[in-house]
Amino acid sequence: MNLRFLKLPMDDGSLSAPFSLSLAGDHEMTLSPCRRVTLYEEDAISLETAGCRVAVRGKGLTLTSYREGEICIRGVILTLSVERSQ
């Protein structure tokens, strides 16, 4: 796996709201529930989920599916950041 950076908001030991995020190597990510897509570019995708913002940076990123609150992103994922919503 070539994922270079993964940042999670673990300052108090837990996330503020439940969500599921899975990685298949550095070429596919699935997130559920996804409430909305806030940025969609070839090298950056930002999403909002239950209480968190998720930012994906990479190369050739595409949304391959978005149904029933689940989203799938494919491409070369270089960084992944999860931050609590303010």
C-alpha positions as CSV (number, residue, x, y, z in Angstrom):
1,M,0.0,0.0,0.0
2,N,1.4,3.4,-1.0
3,L,-0.9,5.5,1.1
4,R,1.4,8.2,2.4
5,F,-0.7,10.0,5.0
6,L,-3.7,9.1,7.2
7,K,-4.9,11.6,9.8
8,L,-7.7,10.7,12.2
9,P,-9.2,12.9,15.0
10,M,-8.2,10.7,18.0
11,D,-7.3,13.4,20.6
12,D,-9.9,12.0,23.1
13,G,-9.7,8.4,21.9
14,S,-12.9,8.3,19.8
15,L,-14.7,9.8,16.9
16,S,-17.7,11.9,17.5
17,A,-20.1,10.0,15.3
18,P,-20.2,6.5,13.7
19,F,-19.2,6.0,10.1
20,S,-17.5,3.2,8.2
21,L,-14.4,3.8,6.0
22,S,-12.6,1.0,4.2
23,L,-9.6,1.0,2.0
24,A,-8.7,-1.6,-0.6
25,G,-5.0,-0.9,-1.0
26,D,-4.3,2.6,-2.2
27,H,-6.7,2.5,-5.1
28,E,-10.2,2.3,-3.6
29,M,-12.1,3.7,-0.7
30,T,-15.6,3.2,0.5
31,L,-17.4,5.5,3.0
32,S,-20.8,5.2,4.7
33,P,-22.8,7.2,5.4
34,C,-21.9,10.0,3.1
35,R,-24.1,13.0,3.5
36,R,-22.7,15.1,0.7
37,V,-19.8,15.7,-1.6
38,T,-18.3,19.2,-1.1
39,L,-15.4,19.1,-3.6
40,Y,-14.9,16.9,-6.6
41,E,-11.7,17.2,-8.7
42,E,-9.3,14.8,-10.3
43,D,-6.8,15.2,-7.5
44,A,-9.1,16.0,-4.5
45,I,-12.4,14.9,-3.2
46,S,-14.0,16.2,0.0
47,L,-17.0,14.6,1.7
48,E,-19.2,15.2,4.8
49,T,-20.3,12.3,6.9
50,A,-21.9,12.0,10.4
51,G,-20.0,14.7,12.3
52,C,-16.8,14.6,10.2
53,R,-15.2,15.9,7.1
54,V,-13.2,13.5,5.0
55,A,-10.6,14.8,2.5
56,V,-9.0,12.5,-0.1
57,R,-6.0,13.6,-2.2
58,G,-4.5,11.6,-5.0
59,K,-4.3,11.1,-8.8
60,G,-7.1,10.2,-11.2
61,L,-9.8,10.2,-8.4
62,T,-13.3,9.3,-9.5
63,L,-16.6,8.6,-7.8
64,T,-17.6,5.2,-9.0
65,S,-20.8,4.8,-7.0
66,Y,-22.9,6.9,-4.7
67,R,-26.1,5.2,-3.5
68,E,-28.0,4.8,-0.3
69,G,-25.5,7.0,1.5
70,E,-22.5,4.9,0.5
71,I,-19.8,6.3,-1.7
72,C,-16.9,4.6,-3.5
73,I,-13.8,6.5,-4.7
74,R,-11.2,5.0,-7.0
75,G,-7.9,6.3,-8.2
76,V,-4.4,6.6,-6.6
77,I,-5.1,7.6,-3.0
78,L,-2.1,9.5,-1.6
79,T,-3.6,11.1,1.5
80,L,-6.7,10.7,3.6
81,S,-7.7,13.1,6.4
82,V,-10.7,12.8,8.8
83,E,-11.6,15.9,10.9
84,R,-14.5,16.6,13.2
85,S,-17.0,19.1,11.8
86,Q,-17.2,22.4,13.7
